[in-house]
Amino acid sequence: MSQSWLAGHKQAVAYGLIAFSMTVLVAATTVGALFLHHAADLERQTQRTQRLGGLAFQLQDLASRAETSAGVSPALAGDRTRAVAAANAALQLIERHDPEAARRLRPSYEAYLRGSKRELDAAAANAGVIPARLQQQAERQLTLFEARVDAEIRRQTQEARVTNPRARLGLILAIVAAGFLVAFLFWQFEMQRRAGKIDRDNVERSEELMRQKEDFAAAVSHELRTPLTSILGYLELIEQSNAERSEPDDGYLVVVKRNAERLLRLVSDLLLVSEVEDSMLALDFKDVDLHQLAGECVEAAKPAADAKRILLHLNKGLALHLGGDRGRLAQMMDNLVSNAIKFTPDGGTVTVTAAMRDGQGVFEVSDSGMGIAAADQENLYDRFFRTRDAATQAIPGTGLGLTITKAIVDAHGGSIDIRSTLGRGTTFVVTLPVAEVATRATPVRS
């Protein structure tokens, strides 16, 4: 494939790779889910088989009780009836899920039941005395049945050992395909931007292209969220299962789960941005203590700050109540504080303040980080925008955090401002209106 051909068909290649990634993602998720479902069925079938073996063994104990009590009392006869009913129900449950397994177990099981019944009949007729011949015969039949149960459990365990790695491979392929899909989507968007596909002189055409791109991103994000949620659910099933796993396998599961959660957060951000663009951002307004929320945000960010030896400080003050969506406001705070920590070098300082100023609630985050160039500040809230310094230093991020933050602030009728100097740090100031019905200030204990 020549470079000239590739240069002229980049868009077609991008769409082909996106379609291929989506196909692999759906196929791998489906196959992985089927294998996981089969593994879970095997584990439950093993438990049913073990239960049948335990119930059958209890029948042998009834013969010993008949000898001890010198006969078969009505209570003992009732116990046997219940034990046989429970064992039969267990075998029927096995047959319902795996008829072949029940067919292999049934002959030895029924032979043992007949031997056990002959023992109790002899004990009832002979005042608790059971002939040695019947006892030996019942014990042999029990031994044969237990051997069949053990063989069935070994078969199920071996099959589970084959199924679990296949399920993990399917989920890993789904995660990889999801990652490539997101990368190809960003690549395709970047090609469109650089090639000037969006004609800024034609407003109607520009708006139509943007709408199509946003609908496409929203649709893909929605389609990604369902399989990712399924992947995380099945990963949780694997972690909770009692199947034997090696230490490397546990490490693989941790990596898969961490990356799946990362992709799910990215997809959630894309969906939230789509809701904002469509003016469909839903807010649940309630009474919120801004200062308390800031404290929770600082507490949650402390491990990340400690890892970089950053001094994370919260200015204490008065409890500040206002009307707002607690979850969205917490998301806004988390975005600003995590950004400050991310762009502050080791040993720096991040200061968080929640206060009342001029009758309005203020949330402020200041850091001693690298600062933001004036040219970049104009585009900070654009989707997928990243500063030159962030790209040069390979600082991780998607360019959606500040877009979402500003959307949340705007939805609350507030404003967000920035003060920054290169090499000296950055301060973000969020101002939120305080509804009269929710305004009150009370002391907060240190």
N, C-alpha and C positions, 0 to 999 in steps of 0.2 A: 504494500500500500504506500504510494508516494505521498510526500508531504503536501504537494500541491492539491492532490485529490482530497486529503484530509482537511486541508484549510477550506476547501470549498464545500465540504459536507459535514462540518462540525455539528451543526444543529441536528442533522439526521442521525449522526452517530450518538449524540447526547440522548435523543429521544429513544433510540434503540437500546442504549445501555439502561435507561430508566425503566423501559418496559421489561427488559430482561431481569433487572434487579427485583422489580415487583413480582415477576413470575417466580423467581427463585425464593423470594421471601414467603409468598403464599404457600408454595409447594413444601418448603422446608418446615414451615410452621405446622402445616397440616400433617406431614409425615411424623414430625416430632411429637405432636399432640397425640396421634394414634399410638405411637410406641409407648408414650407415657401412660395413656389410658390402659394399654395392654399390661404394662408393668404393674400398675395399680390393681388391675384385676387379678394378676398372678399372686400378688401379696395377700389380697383378701381371700383368694382361693386357698392359699397355704394356711391361713388362719382357720378357715372352715374345716380343712382336713385335720389340722391339729385338734380342733374341738371335737370332731367325730372320734378320733383316737382316744381322747380323754374320757368322753362319755362311755365308750365301749369298755374301757378299763374299769369304770365304776361298777359295771355289771358283775365283774369277778369278785368285787368286794361284797356283793350281796350274798354270794355262796358262803363266804367266810362268816358272815353274820348269821346265816341260817344254821350253820354248824354250832356256833356259839350259843344261840338261843334255843337249840334243840328242836328246831322246826321252823316252819314258815308262818309267821304271824300275819294277820291282815295288814298291819302297817308295813311289813317287809314286802308283801305282795304288791301293795300300792306303790312303794318306792320303785320296785322293778318295773311296774307298768309305766310310771312317769319317766324312768331312765330310758326304757326302750322307746317311748314316744319321742323323747328329746333326741336320741341317737338317730331315729328314723327321719326326724325333721332335719337334722344336720345333713344326712345323706341326700335328702331331697333337695336341699339348698345347693349342695355340691352339684347334683345332677342338673339343676336349673341353669347353672352357669357353665358347666363343663360335663356334658353327658358322657364323654369318653372316660374321664376320670372316675365318674360314678360307676361306669360299666366295669372298670378294672377293680374297683374296691368292693362291689356288691357281693360276689361269690364268697370271698373269705369273711365278709361281714355277716352274711346270713348264716354261714356255717357256724360261726362263733355264737350267734344268737341261739341257734338250735342247741348247741352244746351247753350253753349257759342255762337254757330252759330245762334241759334234761337234768342238770345238777340240782336245780331248785325243786323239780318234781320229785327227785329221789330224796331230797332232804325233807320234803313235806310228807312223803310216804314212810320214811324210816326215822322219824323223830330227830331230824337234823343230821343223820348219818348219810354221807355221800360216798359211794363206792370209789375206791382209788382209781379204777379204770375210767370212770366218768370224769374225775378230776384231771387225770393226765390228758385225756382227750380234749377237755375244755381248754387246758393250758396250752396244748399244741395249737389248737385253733386260734387262741388269742395271740400266740407268738406269730403265726402265719399272717394274721390280720395286721398286727403291728408292723411286721416286715413290709407288707403291702403299703401301709400308710407312710412309713419312712421312705419307701421307694418313690411314692407319689410326691412327697415333700421335696426330695432331692431333685426330681425332674422339674418341679416348678421353680425351685431355687436356681437351677442351672439355666432354665429358660429366661428367668429374670436377669441373670448375669449377662446374657446376650442382649436382652431388650434394652436395659438401662443405658449402656454406652451408645446404642443407636439413637435413643431418644435424645441424649445429650448432644450427639453430633448434629441431629436435626435442629435443635435449638441454637447451637453455636452457628450453624450455617444461616439460620434465620437472622441472628444478630448481625453477622457479617454482611448479609444481603441488605439489611436495613441501613447499616452504616454506609455502604456503597450507594444506596438509593439517595440518601440525604446528600452525600458528596456530589453525586451527579446532578441533583437538583440545583445545588449551589453553583456548580460549574455552568450549567445551562443558563442560569440567571445571569451569571457574570459575563458570559459570552454575549448575551442579549444587550447587557448594559454597555459593554465595550464596543460592540459593533454598531451601536446607535440604532438598534432596531426600533426603539421608541422615539417617534418623531415628536420632539417637544414643541415644534412649531404648529403642530396639528393637535389641538387640545382634545378634541373628541376621540381621535385615534389613540392618543396617549392614554386617555381614561379607559378606553375599551381594552387595550393591551394590559393595563395594570389590573383591571377587574378580572380578566381571564387568568392572569398569573396568580392573583390572590385566590381565585376560585380553585385553580389547580393545586396550589399549595395547601389550601384548606382541605380539599378532597383527599389528597395524598396523606396529609397529616391524620385525617380521620381514619383512613384505611390502615395507616400504620399503628394507630393507637390500639385498635382491637387486637391484632396479633401480638403486640408488645405486652398488653395486659394479660393475654393468654399465656405468653411465655413466662412472665413473672409468676403467674398463678401456678403453673406446672413446676417451675423451679422451687416454689415453696413446698409443693407436694413432695418433690425429691428430697428436700432438706428434712422434711418431717418423717419420711419413710424410714423403716428400720433396715433397709437393704444395706448390705456390707459395701463400703466404699473405701478406696485407698486414700491416703493423705493427698496425693496429687489430684485425685478426682475432686476432693473437697475444695482444693485451691482453684480448679477449673470452674466449679460452680460459683465460687465467690466472684471470679472475674466476669463470668457471663452475667450474673445478676447485677453487678455494678454497672456494666456497660448497657444492659437493658434498661436499668433505671435512668441512666444518663440520657439515652435516646428517648425514653418516655417523657422526661422533663423537657427536652428539646421540642418534641412533638406537641406537648401541652402549651409551650410558649408560642409555637406557630399557630395553634388553634386560637389562643387568646388574642394574638395580633389580628387574626382574621375576624374575630368577633368585634374588635375595636374598629377595624376598617368598615365593618358593616353596621356600626352603631348599635350593636347587640350586646354590649358588655353589661351583664346583669350584676347589680349591686344589692346587697342585703343590708340596708341602713339600720344600725342599732347604736346604742350608747357605747362609746369606746373610750377607754383611758389611754390617751396617747403616750403618756409617760410610762405606764405599765407595759405597753406594747413595745416601746423602745427598749425597756429593760430585758424583755424576753428575747428581742432580736440580738442584743449585745451578748446575752448569755449563750444563745445558739451559735454565734459567730466566734466565741472565745477559743474553741479548739483550733480553728484555722489561724487565728491571730497568734496563739501560743506557738504553733508550729513554725511561724516565721519570726518569733520573738518580738512581735509588734505589741506595743502598749495600747490596749483597747479600753477607752475610758468613757463612762457615761456621766454627764453632768446631772446631778440630782436636783430635784426641784419640787414643784407642786404637782399634784395629780391634775391632769388636764383632760376633761371630758368633752367629747364632741360627737356629732352624728356621723357615722361612716360604716363602711363594710370592713369588719375586723380582719377578715382573711386577705382582702386585697391590700389594705394598708400594711399588713404584716409583710406581704410580698414586696411592696414598694420599699419598705425599710430594709428587708433582707437584700434586695438588689443593690441598693446604695452602699450598705455596709460591706457586703461581699466584694463589690467593685473597689472600694477604698482599700480593703486588705489586699486584694489581688494586685493593685497597682502601686502599693507601698513597699519599698525594699525592706529586707530584714532589719530589725532593730528600730523601725520607724514608729510613728504614733498615729492613731486614729481616734478622733474625739466625736462622740455622739451627743446631741443635745435635743431635748424635747421641752418646749417652753411656750408661754403665752406672750405675744408681742402685739401691741396695738390692737388688742381685741381679737386676734387670730391665733390659731395653733400653728406652731413652727417646729419642724423636724429638720435638724441640720447635721450633716456629716462632713467633718474636716479631716484631711490626711496630710501627711508630710511626704507624699509620693512624688512621682515624676512630673506631675502637672500635665495640662493639655494645651496644645498650641491653639492660638486664636483662630487659625484657619479651620481647625478641626471642630471647634466648639459650635460652629454654625450647623454642622450635620450630625451632632451627637445623638439626636433623637430619631434619625432616619433608620429604617429597618436595615439590618445586616451591616450597618456602618461600623467600621473599626478604625481607630486612630492609626496614624503612621507608626508611632512608637510601639503600639500594641502588636502590630503586624511584624515590625522589625525584630522585636524581642520575643516573638512567638508566644505571647501570653494567651492562654486558652480563652475562648469565648465565642459566642454566636452573633453578637451584634444586635440582640433582641432585648436585652435587659433594660436599657434606658428607654427604648421605645415603649415597653410595657409599663415602666415606671411613670412616664409622662402621661400615658393613657389613663392610668389609675388616678393620678393627681387631677387631670382634667375632668374625669368623671365625677370627682368629688367637688368640683367647682373651685379648685385651688390653682396654684402656680408653682413652677420649679425654676430656680435660678442657679447659675453657676459662676463661681469666682475661681480663677485658676491662673497660676504663673508657672511657666516651664521650670522644672528643677526645684520648685518650692512647695508644691502641693496644690490640692484642689478642695473646694468647699461647695457642696450642694445644699441649697436651702429650699425646703418645701413649705409652702404656706397654705394652710387649710382653713376654710371658714368654720366658725363655731356656731352651730345652730343655737338659738336662744333657749329652746326647751332642753338642750343637753349641756348648757354651760354651767359649770360649777368648779370651784377650786378648793381642794382640801389638802391639808399637809400630808406628806408621805414620809413614813419613818425610814431612816437610813438602814 
